[in-house]
Amino acid sequence: MQRPLKLISILIITLLISYCLAFAEQSELLTKTEYFTQVRNALQGASETIYIQMYFIIADPKDAEDPISIFLDDLFKAKDRGVDVKIVLENSKFRESHFAYKLLKEHGIQVDFDSADTLLHSKAIVIDNKLCIIGSTNWSRAAIYDNREVSILIHSEKIAKDLLEDIKSIKLSKDIPVLPIKHKGIDMPVDFLLNTEAGPQIIKDRANIAFELYLLLLKESQNAKSSTIPIDYKKLATSLGYSKKNISSKDRRYVNNYYYEKLRRPLKRLQDKYKLISYNHKQKEIEMFYPVKKQDSIVLPYQYWEYGLNERLSLRARYLYLISLLEASKSTKNPYWFRSQQDLASIYHISDYTISLGLQELEKENILEITRSASKGNEFAQRKANVYCQNPLISDEEFKKDINKLVQKYGHKTTKQAQKLSAQLDEPKDLNTIETYIHLIDKHGHKKVKAANDITAKRKKGGAQRDISYTIEQL
């Protein structure tokens, strides 16, 4: 598969160069050190504008001779002498570009990223509306010193104009990408979600206690670094919310075995029906099946318990959270991932209805950001896959602190009005949406924004049109 792709890339570059040469007033082929030298000359000679679109920019802060750090320094100096510098980067390569992005922003340079549903793979520089450098060369040390790359320097106002139009047409992300979060947590076997006898069956049975008990057993097993663990009935039952203080009259007959009785049935179900454990009642011991291998697992962060997701989310929302973690881990644009609900239902063997409600609940908690695609006509099949973003978990305390920052910046009244408008569209914890409403209120007044939002709120829940963007369209 690699060879055809390389041949296609070579063909595209060849055609591009042929096109450029046809309109070029002056051109020069750049390889290896020629690219570094000519880019530096171009950046240092810029007097008005520098526009760049690049797959990624990888800078090494520890290497004073790093060619990309030298390019960045040339950009900083250009900005200081009044040159308008703008850069567009590929969203999915935020990790690689992260350090360079921070430096560029610190120096006041505008840096944007393409949207999650596009792929920016071009490498182009346009300077002063007349000088262009295009080709295969990324901004990385390897591209300049090690790889076989080819680019071309062209003097042509026509080609510069065409490239600038292309750069301006790139669909940009509204938000700054986020680095995939690497929380400490437990390794969840992927097979739990895919095996029809395990996770999907638990969801169909609405076996809430069995689900949470299994997660706790995984946690205990991995903390003990053993697939065989002793059972501490009191500890497990207490973690599930059981307490002798709240014992009902019907439970008093087995008060001495209270914790055991609360766990006996879910343990048996985990063993006999879902085949996830082996339960030895006499020896008070459990053996976990599905030995977890790193390559076949996802990480369920400890914040799941610390922030109370196990208590405040429904079973379907908790299960969809696991699915989202898996989908994001497989995505090349992690933490973004893409699936239609139809595909999710097919892959994970659960109903579309369960998926829809679970996703809406995660969105309401701002655990998941969903950009829905509107269908064309009434054909569901014509609808594009949704775009999801797995947000980092934050505690209620952190959310309150962020809201207080908005209050201090914009005032209590406007912030509270914006919160209510965001909650009206089932996004009470989305700070970006709340701040957008604040700006809309400042510009149009609360009464007008509220009237537009009332119309949007009448749209179908989970639909593409029940979104702040439709409120904005009406203003």
Secondary structure, DSSP 8 states (H G I E B T S, - for coil): -HHHHHHHHHHHHHHHHHHHHHH-SEEEEE-THHHHHHHHHHHHH-SSEEEEEES-B---TT-TT-HHHHHHHHHHHHHHTT-EEEEEE-GGGHHHHHHHHHHHHHTT-EEEEB-TTS----EEEEETTTEEEEES--BSHHHHHTS---EEEEE-HHHHHHHHHHHHTS-B-SS---------EEEEETHHHH-TTSHHHHHHHT-HHHHHHHHHHHHHHHHHTSSEEE--HHHHHHHTT--GGG--GGGGGGGGGHHHHHHHHHHHHHHHTS--EEEETTTTEEEESS---GGGEEEEETHHHHTTHHHHS-HHHHHHHHHHHHHHHH-TTTTEEEE-HHHHHHHHT--HHHHHHHHHHHHHTTSEEEE----STT-GGGS--EEEEE-----HHHHHHHHHHHHHHH-HHHHHHHHHHHHHTT-TT-HHHHHHHHHHHHHH-HHHHHHHHHHHHTS-TTSTTSSHHHHHHH-
